[in-house]
Amino acid sequence: MSRGNSAFADHAFHVLMVICALSIFGIVLLILSELMLRSSLAWHSFGLRFFFLPPAPDPTTGQSGSYWDPVNGNFSALPFIYGTLVSSFLSLLIAVPLAIGLAIFLTEMCPKFLRGPLAFITELLAAIPSIIYGLWAVFVLVPLLREYVNPLLVKYLGWTTLFVDDNPTGLGYVAAAVILAVMILPIISSLTREVMTAVPHSQREAVLALGATRWEMIRMGVLRNARIGIVGAVILGLGRALGETMAVTMVIGNTPAITRSLLSNGSSMASVIANEFSEAVSDLHRSSLIEIGLALFIVTIIVNAVARILVWAVTRGAPASTH
């Protein structure tokens, strides 16, 4: 091949790679612009009140109505924001201790013959489709909660008014939180292992040389140095929990209401879109659902960006894992 042809091929390859890279930004901008365009009707009708709007009074009785009433054209995203935050943060309370404990075991304590299979099974959980998690939750988790767990929560924690026996089905925020915890556990655990592995072995040796026990070495020499990355891993898991759709839709109960009890039915931002978009008949109804999608899209991007920055702050320049 002549020198001129080689230079042309190099230039064409460079242009092609630049186009591939810029296409990612183009896709994101197209999604964002389409969501903004399709949600303009709801934005002009409600403005920022859409996210904080209390239930409008019923036109016939004058009493407080529903947050989400497509028949009368009353739309407020507040119950779905509440349901998303409650289910997501409950899932973090369950998943974070388990994920960090698993990461510590795999990184610092696990025998070599067990490390590979256990890490593989953990990562396999992240590859299971969410609909499979939803089916498992419906047939296994929800009956388990209904028959055994929820009665115990009501008996011993009912005095807090957070666990009131007003929903005998087993569906609700707790069911959604448990299935979300199972889904985000491998994400948090894998990233936590990555940032813990990035901590130099000299830190471990220095702490042990001062007479520390293994637990003190892990706590002071590893976790303290990896804490920023662990926070990033938790936030990344939160981003997954915020946007999860099918599994949550199948177990949260899909009721547009705000209740104090965590055993009550609720709804999330993703689940209401999945449930109602195909059945929306009015332009305002569809526009309101798309505006919820726009808010979820923006929040997910911000949460994931913050998480990636925190993880990168710990793992940058770290050698590849040898575990």
N, C-alpha and C positions, 0 to 999 in steps of 0.2 A: 504494500500500500504506500502510495506517495506521501510525502510530508504534508502536502496541501490537503489530501483526503483525510489524513489523520487529524489535522487541526480542525477540519470541518466536523468530523465525527465527535471530537472532544467538545466542540462548541454546542453541537446538537444535543449531546448527552447532558451537558450542563443546563441548557435551557429546559430540557425535559424534566430534570430533577427539580429545578426551581418551580416549574408548573405544578408538579406533584405536591411540593411543599405548600405553595400558595393555595392549592385547591382545598386544603383543610380549613384555612381561614375563610375561603369562599363558601364552603358548606355551612360553617357556623353562622356567617353573616346572612346567608339565605334563610336559614331556619329562623334566626332572630327577626329578620325583616318580615317574614311571612307571619310569624306569631304576632308581631306588633300590628301589622295591617289587619289581620283577621280579628283582633281583639279591640280595635278602635271604637266599635259601637259601645261596648261595655265600658270602656275608658271614658268616653264622652258622657255616658249616662250616669256613671257613679263616681268617677275619679278615684282618688285614694280612699274614699269612703267604702269602696268595694271590699277592702281588706279589713275594715274595722266597723262595718255597718251593723247595727243591732237589728234584731228581727222587726220587720215592719208590722204595724197593727193589722189584724184581720179586717177587711173592709165591711164585713157583715156584722161581726160582733163587737168590733172595736178593741178586742183584747190583743195581747201580744201574739204575733203570728210566727211564721217559720223564717229561719235565716235564708232558706233556699226554697222558694215557691215558684216554680216555672209557670203555674197556672195564672197567678196574679202578677207575674213579672217582677218578683222580689228576689234579688240575688245578692248574696254576701258570702265571701270566701272565708269568713272567720271560723266557722266550725271545722272546715277542712284544714285550715292552718293549725288549729288547735289539735285536731286528731293526728296530723302529721308530726307535730312537735312532741306530743305525748308518747305516741308509739315509738318514735325514733329514739328519744332520750331514755325511755324504759328499756329499749333493746340495748343501748349502750351500757346501762347499769348491769345488765345480765352478761353481755358479751365481753366487755373490757377486762374484768378480772380473769375470766376463763382464757381469753386470748393471750394476755400477758403471762399468765401462769404456764400456758402451753409453750409460748415462745421461750421462756426461761428454761423450762425442762429440756426442750429440743436443743437449745444453744449451749447450756452449761452443764446439764446433768444426765442427759439421755445416753445410754450405751450406743456405740456405733452401729451395732447390728439392728437396732430398733429405730434409729434416727431416720433412715431413708424411708421405710414403710410408713412411719407415722407422719412424716412431712408430706408424703405422697397422698395419704388419705385426707390430710388437712386441706391440701390444695385441690383435691377432687371435690370437696364440698363446694368450692367456689365455682366449679364447672357445671353443677347440677342446675337444670333450668328451673326458673322460679315457679312454673306451673306444677312441677313435681313436688316442690316444697309445699305448695298450696294444697295439693291432693293429700299429701301426708298429714298436713295440719288438720284438714277436714275430717279425715278418717281415724287419726290416731291422737293428735295433740288436743283437739277440741273436746272429744269425749273424756280424755284424761283430766283436763282442766275442769270440766263440768262435774265429774264424779268425785274427784279427789282433791285437787289443788284449790279451786275456788271456795269450797266449803271451809277449808282450813284457813284461807285468807279472811273469810268473813268472820269466822269464829275468833281468831286471835288478833286480827287487825281491823275488825269492823268498827272499833271505837274511833278510828281515825277518820271515818266517813269516806275514806278512799276506796274501801272495799265493801260495797253494799250489795246484798243479794237481791238485785232487781232485774236480773237477766239470767234465766235458767238455761239458756241455750249453750253457754260456754264460749260464744263469740264475744268479741269486744277488744278493747285496747290491750289487755294482757295477752290474749292469744296472738294478736298481731305483733306485739313486742317480742314474744318468745320465738316466733318463726323468723322475725327479722334478726334476732340475736344469732340464731343458727346460721343465717345467710351471711352476716357480716363478720362472724368469728374468723373464718379463714383469711379474710382480707387484712384484718387488724393483726392477726397472728403472724402472717407471712411478712408484712412490712416491719413489725416489731423485731422479728428474727433478723431481718436485713440490717436494721440500724444497730442492733446489739452486736451482730457480727462485725460491723464497721468499727466498733470500739477497739482500739489497739490492745493487743495482748499485754503490752507493757503496763497498761493501767491495772489489769488484773494481778500481774506479778508484783507490782509495787504495793498494792493493798495487802496481798497475802504476805509479803515480806515484812510488813509492819505488825504481823501477828493476827490479822483478821480471820474470822471464820469464813467458810464458803458463803454463807448467807450475807455476811457483812461485805464480802468482796462483790457479790452480785449487786447488793443494794447501793454501795458507795462507788464501786469501781466501774460498774456496767450501767445500771439503771440511771444513775445520776448523769452520766455522760450521754446517755441515749434518750433522755427525757423529752427533748424537743422533737426528735423523730418519732417517738412513741405518741406524742400528742398529735403529730401530723397523721400517723396511722389511724388514730381514733377519729380524727376529723374526716379522713377519707372513708372510713366505715360509716360515719354519719351521713356523708354524701350519698352512699349507696342506699342507706336506710330511707333517706328522704324521698328518693325517686322510685323505690320499689313499688310495683303495681299489682301484678296478678296474685301473688301469695297473700298480700295484705287485703286485696279486694275480697278474697275468698273467706277471710276469717274475721275481719274487723266489724262486720255487721251492717255497714253502709247506711248509717242513719245520720242525716245532717243536723246534729244537735251537739250542744256543749254540756257535758255532765261531769260532776265531780268524781263519781265512782269510776274506777279503772276497769271494773267488770262490765260496764255498760257498753252498748253498741256505739260506734262512732263512724267516722269516715275520714279519709285522707285526700290530699290534693290529687294524687295520682289515681286513686280508686274512683273518685267521682267522675273523672274524665273517662275512664274505662267503662264505667257503668252507664253513663248518660249520653255520651257524644253521639252514638248511633241513633238514639231515640229523640234527640233534641229537634223540636219542630219550629221553634221561633229563632229568628236571627239573633235576638238578644241572648237567648239561652246558649246558643252555640258560641257567641262572642264571649260570654262570661266564662264558659268552660275553657276557651282558648286563652283568656287572660290568666286563669289559674295555671294553665300550662306554661305561659310566659314567665310568670313569677317563679314557678318551680324550676324552669330552665335557667334563669338568672341565678337563683340561689344555689343550684347544683354546681354551676360553673365556678362561682365564687368559693364555695366550700372546697371543691376539688383543687382549685388553684392554691388556696392557702395550705391545704394538706400537702400537696406536692412540694411547695416551697419549704415547709418545715422538714419533710423527709430529706430533701436534697441538702438542707443545711447541715445535716448530720452525716449523710453518706457520701458527700462529694469528696473525691480523691481517695475514697476507701478502696482497698484491694478487693478483688473478687473473693467471694466466700469459698472457703475450703472445706466447709462442713457438708 
